[in-house]
């Protein structure tokens, strides 16, 4: 898959405020009120599927991020674009390592789920623009 746009192009076209709204995948549940969430979200945006030039967060592969209020332990529920993904065994570790770079994070557990299956509707608007999938 080839990238046809990037985040800076989107920011230039619609502005920073609108781009920030477009970066959020529609079906991702997260502990957005937790003070660590912005940094955890940023860490997730640094992890890429090697076959798709968009980060896993904007692709909508992250279904849930639960940050425990008392321990800062983090539970991530995610999927992959297909069960035959060549990095299926590596992706949870990649995500765990990225999140552990955030200061103050407790234990991190990443679980791959297949239900519901991923489809392009789960992508953030920015990912759809970057991949010309409108």
N, C-alpha and C positions, 0 to 999 in steps of 0.2 A: 504494500500500500504506500502511496506517495503523498507527502504533505504538500498542499497547494497554498497554504497560508500559514502564518504564525501569529503568536499572541500580540506582538508589536503591531502587526498589520491590522489586527482586529481593534486594538486600542486606538490606533490612528483613525479608523473608520467610525467607531461608535463612542469613543471616550472611555476614560478609566472607570467611571461609576457603572456604566452599562456593561462593560467588559467583566467587572467583578461579579455582577449578577449572572452573567452568561457562563462563568467558570464553574458553577455549581451544578453537578449532575442531578437530575430531577428525582431520582429514586434513592439516593444515598441518605441513610439515617446517621446522624452524628450527634455527639455531646457538644453541640455548638456553644452552650453557655459555659462550658468548662474553660478556665483560663489557658490551658495548654492547647486547646483546639486549633487556634490559628497556626501554631508552630507544627503541630501534627499534620494538619492539612498541607502546609508548605512542604513537609518532608515527603508526604505521599505524592505530591506533584513532581518530585524528583525521580520517581521510579517509572521506568518505561518498559512496555512490552517490546522486546527486541525486534518484532516484526512490524510494529505500527509506530509511527513517529509522533505519538501523542502519549502523555503520561497516563498511568493507570487510573488515577482519580477522575480526570476529565473523561476518560473512556467509559466511566460508569462501572468499572470492575469492582469498586469498593461499595458493598451494600450497606455495611454498618460499621461505625466506629464508636465503641462504648468506652468512655474514660471514667473509671471509678473515682468518685469524689474524695474518698478517704485515703486511697493508696496511690492514685494516679496510674494504676494498672490499666492496660489498654487491651481490649478485645476487638479484633478486626474480622469481619465476615466479608469474604470476597468471592469472586468467581473468575473465570477466564473466558476468553472469547470462544473457545471450544475445548471439549474434553481432551482433544488430541494436541493441545498446545505443547510445543517442545520444551517450554520452561516451567511446566506445571510443578515439577518437584522443587524448582529453585525459587519460584516467585514468593512463597510465604517467607522464606529467609531474607529475600531482598527487601521485602516490606518491613519485616522485623528490624533489620539492620538500619533502615532509613529512619524508622520511628525512634529507635534507641539513641539516635544522635541528638534528640531533643532533650535538653536539660530538664530534669525533674520527673521524667517518665519512670514509672515502676516497671513491673513485668509486662511483657508484650506477648500476646497469643494471636496468631493468624490462622484462620480456618478457611479452607476452600469449600464452597458449597456449589451445587449445580441446580438448585431450585430456588428461585426461578432461573431459567436459563438466560444468559446474556443475549441481548439483541441491541441493534443500534439506537433504539428509542431511549436506552439508558444513558446515552452519552450526553455530556454537557453541550450546550449550543456552540461553545468555542471549538470543541472537538469536531463537531459536524462541519463547521466552517473550515477548520484546518484540513479536513480530509475531503472536502467538497461532497458531502453526503446529505445534501438537502434535497 
